[in-house]
Amino acid sequence: MASLTASLAGLVFLVFAVHRLVITRGGRADPAQRDVAGFALCVGTAMLLNAPVVLDALDHLVPSPATELLVTYELKAAAATFLALVALALGPPGSGSAPVRRRRRIRAAVAVAVQAAALALFLTAEVAEEGASAVAAPGRGWALAAYNVLFAGYICWCLYVLARALFRHTRRTRPGPLRMGLRLAALATATGVVWALWALDDAAANVTAGRQDMGEDLLSTTLGMVTAVLAAAGATATLWGDRVARPLRRLRARRAHKRLEPLWSALYAELPEIALDPRAARRSPGLRQAEFALYRRVIEIRDGSLALRPYQQPEALTWAREALDRAGPSAAAAPEAVLEAADPEALLEAAVIAAALENKRAGRPRGGTPGPSRRAPAARLETTEDEAAWLVRVTHAFTRSRVVGEVRDRTRDQAAAAAGTAGHP
């Protein structure tokens, strides 16, 4: 089982390496992509060499089978070095090419020093083969243990450097396949750290018995397989991520479309002309049409808000702020007041719309437009999803806020009083 798992993990890495090399061929390819391919090539080859079936096949070809232990560890260290180089490509924008090249040279020099130190420790241990184990010379188990600790520490440091760069880059990346890939890559580094640290169990056997198994055990190969799958999935997320994310995106769009229904219906009742497609206005969209239907609904709500401008009145904002101030001290006893205080921007927008709708019903133009900059959301609305999320917040306040209800009642009373005064000179 361990042989099969190690072989499969190695093949996953090698196939991924070939895929990266094919899509990045050419003199102007991104160096980071070649680094990723180099990592996959090194670690895949190392895992294949560590598979028991491959070790048995190499017994007739390699004069000193213990050399396989050195080669596989050197390959894993080289793979870790490639990851540390990949981290440089994930730095903040504007870091410049000259500093990046200098850091690449430094990290390459560190890698060469680690490889040289590891070779010296391996030769000091005078490792020989004994059955399926590598055995150090009497009294040299410490050198073999130091050899394992050096590699584990170096690999963990490289993974830490990569994970830190991935987390920073993820924060700068908008939600989507690329961000999903970065998160999968970060998860792969976490499993890679566990995989590297698992090699330290050999260090204890090195010190006490001066030996270690030539191949990897089942847990180690399983961790390698998980790391391989996560790394391949993260690096190819831009290819398959959209296919997976599309159904989820459509579900979110359909849910947002439904949540915007109360606000849209209130606007449509007074302004039926906002419906871009009257036949589809009242129908619930299918899953495939959900994103387009949400886009249309957002436009219709925005058109309705613009059409209500002649009926907006500055007092609506003042009334809403006064009601919020009065609700503040009793927020602990009123859960809805807590919600209102948590999202005052959406509440003020909803209050202005509610007041304008009441004036429209009363046929009472006001000719005043409350300052839009004071009611705009703090976050920038750059996409349809951003607009929809903002309008969902406004809809929630429009239908559930007591403050909006109070503004609506005051506007209605004011309109009724104005109508009564006009009827009795």
C-alpha positions in Angstrom: 0.0 0.0 0.0 2.8 2.4 0.9 4.5 1.6 -2.5 1.3 2.3 -4.4 0.6 5.6 -2.5 4.2 6.8 -3.0 4.1 6.0 -6.7 0.7 7.7 -7.2 1.9 10.8 -5.3 5.1 10.9 -7.4 3.2 10.5 -10.6 0.8 13.4 -9.6 3.7 15.7 -9.1 5.5 14.6 -12.3 2.3 15.0 -14.4 1.8 18.4 -12.9 5.4 19.4 -13.6 5.1 18.4 -17.3 1.8 20.4 -17.5 3.5 23.5 -16.1 6.5 23.1 -18.4 4.2 22.8 -21.4 2.1 25.8 -20.7 5.2 27.9 -19.8 7.5 27.0 -22.6 9.2 29.9 -24.3 12.0 32.3 -23.4 9.6 34.9 -21.9 7.8 32.5 -19.5 7.2 33.6 -16.0 10.2 32.4 -13.8 7.8 31.7 -11.0 5.9 29.2 -13.2 9.2 27.4 -14.0 10.0 27.4 -10.3 6.7 25.7 -9.6 7.5 23.1 -12.3 11.0 22.6 -10.8 9.4 22.0 -7.4 7.0 19.4 -8.8 9.7 17.7 -10.8 12.1 17.3 -7.9 9.6 16.2 -5.3 7.9 13.8 -7.7 11.2 12.2 -8.6 12.1 11.9 -4.9 8.8 10.2 -4.1 9.2 7.7 -6.9 12.7 6.9 -5.8 11.4 6.3 -2.3 8.7 3.9 -3.4 9.6 0.3 -2.3 9.0 -1.1 -5.8 11.4 1.4 -7.3 14.0 0.8 -4.5 13.8 -2.9 -5.3 14.3 -2.2 -9.0 17.3 0.0 -8.4 19.1 -2.6 -6.3 20.7 -4.0 -9.4 21.6 -0.6 -10.9 22.9 1.4 -8.0 26.2 0.2 -6.6 25.5 1.8 -3.1 21.7 1.7 -2.4 22.2 4.0 0.6 23.0 6.6 -2.0 19.3 6.6 -2.8 18.6 8.1 0.6 21.0 11.0 -0.1 19.6 11.6 -3.6 15.9 11.7 -2.5 16.7 14.1 0.4 18.7 16.3 -1.9 15.8 16.3 -4.4 13.3 17.3 -1.6 15.6 20.1 -0.5 15.9 21.3 -4.1 12.1 21.2 -4.3 11.8 23.3 -1.1 14.3 25.8 -2.6 12.0 26.2 -5.7 9.1 27.0 -3.3 11.2 29.7 -1.6 11.8 31.2 -5.0 8.1 31.1 -5.9 7.5 33.1 -2.8 9.5 36.0 -4.2 7.0 36.3 -7.1 4.2 36.8 -4.7 5.7 39.9 -3.2 3.8 43.2 -3.0 3.4 45.1 -6.3 6.2 47.6 -7.2 8.9 45.7 -5.3 11.1 45.9 -8.4 13.0 43.3 -10.4 16.5 44.1 -9.1 15.7 43.3 -5.5 13.9 40.1 -6.5 16.9 38.9 -8.5 19.2 39.7 -5.6 17.0 37.7 -3.2 16.9 34.8 -5.7 20.7 34.7 -5.7 20.7 34.8 -1.9 18.2 32.0 -1.5 20.0 29.9 -4.1 23.3 30.4 -2.2 21.6 29.3 1.0 20.3 26.2 -0.8 23.8 25.3 -2.0 25.2 25.7 1.5 22.5 23.5 3.0 23.1 20.8 0.3 26.8 20.9 0.9 26.4 20.7 4.7 24.0 17.8 4.3 26.4 15.9 2.0 29.2 16.4 4.6 27.0 15.0 7.4 26.0 12.1 5.2 29.6 11.2 4.4 30.5 11.6 8.1 27.8 9.1 9.0 29.3 6.6 6.6 25.9 5.2 5.8 25.7 1.7 4.5 22.8 -0.6 3.6 21.6 -3.4 5.8 18.5 -5.1 4.4 15.8 -2.5 4.0 17.5 0.0 6.3 20.3 2.6 6.0 22.8 2.2 8.9 25.3 4.7 10.1 28.8 3.6 11.2 29.2 2.8 14.9 29.1 6.1 16.9 28.0 8.1 13.9 24.2 8.0 14.4 24.3 11.6 15.5 25.6 12.6 12.0 22.7 10.8 10.4 20.2 12.4 12.8 21.7 15.9 12.1 21.4 15.1 8.4 17.6 14.5 8.9 17.1 17.5 11.2 18.9 19.8 8.8 16.7 18.8 5.9 13.5 19.0 7.9 14.3 22.4 9.3 15.3 23.8 5.9 12.2 22.4 4.2 10.0 23.9 6.9 11.7 27.3 6.6 11.1 27.3 2.8 7.4 26.3 3.4 7.0 29.0 6.0 8.4 31.6 3.6 6.0 30.5 0.9 3.0 30.3 3.3 3.6 33.9 4.5 3.8 35.1 0.9 0.6 33.2 0.0 -1.4 34.6 2.9 -0.3 38.2 2.1 -1.1 37.7 -1.6 -4.5 36.2 -0.8 -5.5 39.3 1.1 -4.8 41.4 -2.0 -6.8 39.1 -4.3 -10.5 39.4 -5.0 -12.7 36.4 -4.5 -12.6 34.0 -7.4 -10.6 31.0 -8.9 -7.3 32.7 -8.3 -8.0 33.3 -4.6 -9.3 29.8 -4.3 -6.0 28.5 -5.8 -3.9 30.6 -3.4 -5.9 29.1 -0.4 -5.4 25.6 -1.7 -1.7 26.3 -2.1 -1.5 27.6 1.4 -3.2 24.4 2.7 -0.7 22.4 0.7 2.2 24.2 2.5 0.6 23.3 5.8 0.4 19.6 5.0 3.9 19.9 3.6 5.2 21.1 6.9 3.6 18.1 8.6 5.1 15.8 6.0 8.6 17.3 6.5 8.3 17.2 10.3 7.3 13.5 10.2 10.9 12.8 9.0 12.0 13.7 12.5 10.8 10.3 13.7 13.8 8.9 11.9 16.1 11.2 13.9 15.2 9.4 17.1 16.0 6.1 15.5 19.3 7.5 14.2 20.5 8.5 17.6 19.3 5.3 19.4 20.0 2.7 16.8 22.0 4.4 14.1 19.6 3.3 11.4 16.5 4.3 9.4 14.2 2.7 6.8 15.2 3.3 3.2 11.6 3.9 2.0 8.8 6.0 3.5 6.0 4.6 5.7 2.3 4.7 4.8 1.6 7.9 6.8 4.5 9.8 5.2 3.4 8.7 1.7 -0.2 9.6 2.5 0.9 13.1 3.6 2.9 13.4 0.4 -0.1 12.4 -1.7 -2.4 14.9 0.0 0.2 17.6 -0.5 0.6 16.7 -4.2 -3.2 16.8 -4.8 -3.6 20.2 -3.0 -0.6 21.7 -4.7 -1.8 20.6 -8.2 -5.4 21.7 -7.4 -4.2 25.1 -6.2 -1.9 25.7 -9.2 -4.6 24.8 -11.7 -7.5 26.5 -9.9 -7.8 29.1 -12.6 -8.5 26.3 -15.1 -11.2 24.4 -13.2 -12.1 26.8 -10.4 -14.6 28.8 -12.5 -16.5 25.6 -13.4 -16.8 24.7 -9.7 -17.6 28.3 -8.6 -20.2 29.0 -11.3 -23.0 26.9 -9.7 -22.3 28.5 -6.3 -22.2 32.0 -7.9 -25.6 31.3 -9.6 -27.0 30.1 -6.3 -25.8 33.3 -4.5 -27.3 35.4 -7.3 -30.6 33.7 -7.1 -30.7 34.1 -3.3 -29.8 37.8 -3.7 -32.5 38.3 -6.3 -35.1 36.9 -3.9 -33.8 39.0 -1.0 -34.2 42.2 -3.2 -37.8 41.4 -3.9 -39.4 43.6 -1.2 -37.5 46.7 -2.2 -38.0 46.1 -5.9 -41.7 45.4 -5.4 -42.2 48.7 -3.5 -40.5 50.6 -6.3 -42.3 48.7 -9.1 -45.7 49.4 -7.5 -45.2 53.1 -7.9 -42.8 53.1 -11.0 -43.8 50.1 -13.2 -41.7 51.6 -16.0 -38.5 50.5 -14.2 -39.1 46.9 -15.3 -36.7 46.2 -18.2 -38.7 43.1 -19.1 -42.2 43.3 -17.7 -42.9 39.6 -18.6 -40.0 38.4 -16.5 -40.5 41.0 -13.7 -42.5 38.8 -11.5 -41.0 35.4 -12.3 -38.4 33.7 -10.2 -35.4 33.2 -12.5 -33.9 29.8 -13.2 -30.5 28.9 -12.0 -28.9 29.6 -15.4 -30.5 33.0 -15.7 -30.0 34.0 -12.0 -26.9 36.2 -12.6 -28.4 38.1 -15.5 -31.7 38.5 -13.5 -29.8 39.8 -10.5 -28.0 42.3 -12.8 -31.3 43.4 -14.2 -32.9 43.8 -10.8 -30.0 45.9 -9.5 -30.4 48.2 -12.5 -34.1 48.5 -12.0 -33.7 49.4 -8.3 -31.1 52.0 -9.2 -33.4 53.4 -11.9 -36.2 53.5 -9.4 -34.1 55.4 -6.9 -33.2 58.0 -9.6 -36.8 58.4 -10.6 -37.7 59.2 -7.0 -35.3 62.1 -6.8 -38.0 64.7 -7.3 -39.8 63.2 -4.3 -36.8 63.0 -1.9 -36.7 65.4 1.0 -33.7 66.3 3.2 -35.8 65.9 6.4 -35.8 62.1 6.0 -32.1 61.9 6.9 -32.6 64.2 9.9 -35.5 62.1 11.1 -33.6 58.9 10.7 -30.6 60.2 12.5 -32.8 61.4 15.4 -34.5 58.1 15.6 -31.1 56.3 15.7 -29.9 58.6 18.5 -33.0 57.8 20.5 -32.7 54.1 20.0 -29.0 54.1 21.0 -29.4 53.8 24.9 -32.0 51.1 24.6 -30.0 49.0 22.2 -29.3 46.3 24.8 -33.0 45.7 25.3 -33.9 45.8 21.6 -32.1 43.4 19.3 -33.4 45.2 16.2 -31.8 48.4 17.4 -28.5 46.6 17.6 -28.9 45.7 13.9 -29.8 49.2 13.0 -26.8 50.7 14.8 -24.5 48.1 13.1 -25.5 49.2 9.6 -26.5 52.9 9.7 -25.4 53.6 6.1 -28.0 51.2 4.6 -30.6 52.4 7.1 -30.2 56.0 5.9 -30.5 55.0 2.3 -33.6 53.0 3.1 -35.1 55.9 5.0 -34.7 58.2 2.0 -36.3 55.7 -0.4 -39.2 55.0 2.0 -39.9 58.8 2.4 -39.7 59.4 -1.3 -42.1 56.5 -2.0 -44.6 58.0 0.4 -44.3 61.4 -1.3 -44.7 59.7 -4.7 -47.9 58.0 -3.5 -49.2 61.3 -2.3 -48.3 63.1 -5.5 -46.2 65.5 -3.6 -42.9 66.4 -5.3 -40.3 67.8 -2.8 -37.5 68.8 -5.2 -34.8 68.1 -2.7 -32.0 65.5 -3.0 -30.3 64.6 0.2 -26.5 64.6 -0.1 -25.7 61.2 -1.7 -22.1 61.3 -0.4 -23.4 61.2 3.2 -25.4 58.0 2.4 -23.0 56.1 0.2 -21.5 52.9 1.6 -18.0 53.1 2.9 -16.9 50.2 0.7 -16.5 50.8 -3.0 -19.1 49.2 -5.2 -17.0 47.9 -8.2 -19.0 44.8 -9.3 -22.6 43.7 -9.7 -22.1 41.5 -6.6 -21.0 44.5 -4.6 -24.0 46.5 -5.7 -26.3 43.6 -5.0 -24.8 43.0 -1.5 -25.3 46.7 -0.7 -28.9 46.7 -1.9 -29.6 43.6 0.1 -28.6 45.5 3.2 -30.8 48.5 2.2 -33.7 46.1 1.6 -33.3 44.5 5.0 -33.4 48.0 6.6 -36.3 49.0 4.3 -38.5 46.1 5.5 -37.4 45.5 9.1 -36.1 48.7 10.6 -38.3 50.6 13.1 -36.4 53.7 12.2 -37.4 53.5 8.6 -40.9 52.8 9.7 -40.9 55.9 11.8 -39.6 58.0 8.9 -42.3 56.5 6.6 -45.0 57.4 9.1 -43.8 60.9 9.6 -43.6 61.5 5.9 -47.1 60.1 5.4 -48.5 62.3 8.3 -46.7 65.3 6.8 -48.2 64.6 3.4 -51.7 64.1 4.8 -51.4 67.4 6.8 -50.3 69.2 3.6 -53.2 67.7 1.7 -55.7 68.8 4.5 -54.3 72.3 4.5 -54.6 72.5 0.7 -58.2 71.4 0.9 -59.2 74.1 3.5 -58.0 77.6 2.6 
